[in-house]
Amino acid sequence: MSNITLEDLRPAEGSTSKSKRVGRGRSSGHGKTSCRGHNGEGQRSGNSSKRGFEGGQMPAYRRLPKLKGFQVYNKLNYAQINVGRLDDLGLKEISLESLKEVLTIHPTCVGLRVLGNGEIKSAVTVKASYVTPSAKEKIEAAGGKVELV
């Protein structure tokens, strides 16, 4: 392995280029009009246009629709149920499939989330994608069991 010294350091390939020397004669390639084109406001000194100005046509920020936020196309939908509703269902084992039989759950739901609002008295087995820590605590305190699917 060789040591790197200061004389070995170089800028990355293509990161540097010579400055454009305009108005130094025709043979330079930047003579006569100094890369400013012919006539018009842009050729004059002191020219500056406002940010977003597009020559008088309706600018893009006014042409585009005013969209609020964005939509996630591959979003995963989860059925959610609170611990307080588990007693009312009268089931010993609660999973997404068993809830689809008892409740009207949207067919696009891919998993079950159990939230910790309410109280539970009966011992049930819960098979869910996600269980909040407070919900897990309440289910286990009632003698139930939590399985993550």
C-alpha positions as CSV (number, residue, x, y, z in Angstrom):
1,M,0.0,0.0,0.0
2,S,1.5,3.4,-1.1
3,N,1.2,6.6,0.9
4,I,-0.8,9.4,-0.5
5,T,1.0,12.7,-0.7
6,L,-0.2,16.2,-1.5
7,E,1.2,16.1,-5.1
8,D,-0.9,13.0,-5.7
9,L,-4.2,14.8,-5.0
10,R,-6.2,15.9,-8.1
11,P,-9.8,17.1,-8.6
12,A,-12.3,14.4,-9.8
13,E,-12.4,13.8,-13.6
14,G,-14.6,16.4,-15.3
15,S,-15.2,18.5,-12.1
16,T,-13.1,21.4,-13.3
17,S,-13.2,23.4,-16.6
18,K,-11.6,26.5,-17.9
19,S,-13.6,29.7,-17.5
20,K,-15.3,31.1,-20.5
21,R,-13.5,34.2,-21.8
22,V,-16.1,36.2,-23.7
23,G,-15.6,39.1,-26.0
24,R,-12.0,38.3,-27.0
25,G,-12.4,38.1,-30.7
26,R,-14.1,35.9,-33.2
27,S,-11.5,33.2,-33.2
28,S,-12.1,32.5,-29.5
29,G,-15.6,31.2,-30.3
30,H,-17.0,33.7,-27.8
31,G,-16.6,36.9,-29.7
32,K,-18.9,39.5,-31.2
33,T,-22.1,39.0,-29.1
34,S,-20.3,37.3,-26.2
35,C,-22.6,34.3,-26.0
36,R,-25.7,36.5,-25.4
37,G,-27.5,36.0,-28.7
38,H,-28.7,38.8,-31.0
39,N,-30.6,41.9,-29.7
40,G,-33.3,41.8,-27.1
41,E,-33.5,42.5,-23.4
42,G,-31.2,39.5,-22.5
43,Q,-28.3,41.0,-24.4
44,R,-28.3,44.3,-22.4
45,S,-26.4,44.7,-19.2
46,G,-28.4,44.8,-16.0
47,N,-30.9,42.3,-17.3
48,S,-32.6,40.1,-14.7
49,S,-35.9,38.4,-14.7
50,K,-38.1,37.5,-11.8
51,R,-37.9,34.0,-10.3
52,G,-40.4,31.8,-12.0
53,F,-40.9,34.2,-15.0
54,E,-41.4,32.3,-18.2
55,G,-41.4,35.1,-20.8
56,G,-45.0,36.1,-20.3
57,Q,-46.7,32.7,-20.7
58,M,-48.6,31.3,-17.7
59,P,-45.9,30.0,-15.3
60,A,-45.7,26.4,-14.3
61,Y,-46.5,27.1,-10.6
62,R,-49.9,28.6,-11.8
63,R,-50.6,26.1,-14.5
64,L,-50.3,23.0,-12.3
65,P,-53.2,21.9,-10.1
66,K,-53.0,22.7,-6.4
67,L,-52.5,19.2,-5.1
68,K,-52.5,18.7,-1.3
69,G,-50.0,16.1,-0.1
70,F,-49.6,12.9,-2.1
71,Q,-51.2,9.4,-2.2
72,V,-49.3,6.3,-1.3
73,Y,-50.2,3.7,-3.9
74,N,-48.8,0.6,-2.2
75,K,-50.2,1.4,1.2
76,L,-51.0,-1.6,3.4
77,N,-54.4,-1.4,5.1
78,Y,-54.8,-2.8,8.6
79,A,-58.0,-3.6,10.5
80,Q,-58.0,-2.0,13.9
81,I,-59.8,-3.1,17.0
82,N,-59.6,-1.9,20.6
83,V,-59.2,-4.2,23.6
84,G,-62.6,-3.0,24.9
85,R,-64.4,-4.6,22.0
86,L,-62.8,-8.0,22.3
87,D,-65.2,-9.2,25.1
88,D,-68.3,-8.2,23.0
89,L,-67.3,-10.5,20.1
90,G,-67.6,-13.7,22.2
91,L,-64.6,-15.4,20.5
92,K,-61.9,-17.4,22.2
93,E,-59.4,-16.9,19.4
94,I,-59.2,-13.5,17.6
95,S,-57.5,-13.2,14.3
96,L,-58.2,-11.3,11.0
97,E,-60.0,-14.3,9.5
98,S,-62.3,-14.7,12.6
99,L,-63.1,-11.0,12.6
100,K,-64.0,-11.1,8.9
101,E,-66.7,-13.6,9.8
102,V,-68.1,-11.6,12.7
103,L,-67.5,-8.0,11.6
104,T,-67.6,-6.2,8.3
105,I,-64.0,-5.7,7.6
106,H,-62.8,-4.2,4.3
107,P,-61.5,-6.9,1.9
108,T,-58.2,-5.0,1.3
109,C,-57.1,-5.4,4.9
110,V,-53.9,-7.4,5.1
111,G,-53.4,-7.5,8.9
112,L,-54.9,-6.8,12.3
113,R,-53.8,-4.1,14.8
114,V,-55.0,-4.4,18.4
115,L,-55.1,-1.1,20.3
116,G,-55.2,-0.6,24.0
117,N,-58.4,1.5,24.6
118,G,-60.9,-0.1,27.0
119,E,-60.8,-3.1,29.4
120,I,-61.0,-6.8,28.9
121,K,-62.2,-9.4,31.3
122,S,-62.2,-12.8,29.5
123,A,-59.1,-14.7,28.5
124,V,-58.6,-14.7,24.7
125,T,-55.9,-15.7,22.3
126,V,-55.1,-12.8,19.9
127,K,-53.2,-13.4,16.6
128,A,-52.4,-10.0,15.1
129,S,-49.8,-8.2,13.0
130,Y,-49.3,-5.6,15.8
131,V,-50.4,-5.2,19.4
132,T,-49.7,-2.0,21.4
133,P,-47.8,-2.5,24.6
134,S,-50.8,-1.4,26.7
135,A,-53.1,-3.8,24.9
136,K,-50.7,-6.7,25.4
137,E,-50.5,-5.9,29.0
138,K,-54.3,-5.9,29.4
139,I,-54.8,-9.1,27.5
140,E,-52.1,-11.0,29.5
141,A,-53.5,-9.6,32.8
142,A,-56.9,-11.1,31.9
143,G,-55.2,-14.5,31.4
144,G,-55.1,-14.3,27.6
145,K,-52.2,-14.8,25.1
146,V,-50.8,-12.6,22.3
147,E,-49.2,-14.1,19.1
148,L,-47.7,-11.9,16.5
149,V,-48.4,-13.1,12.9
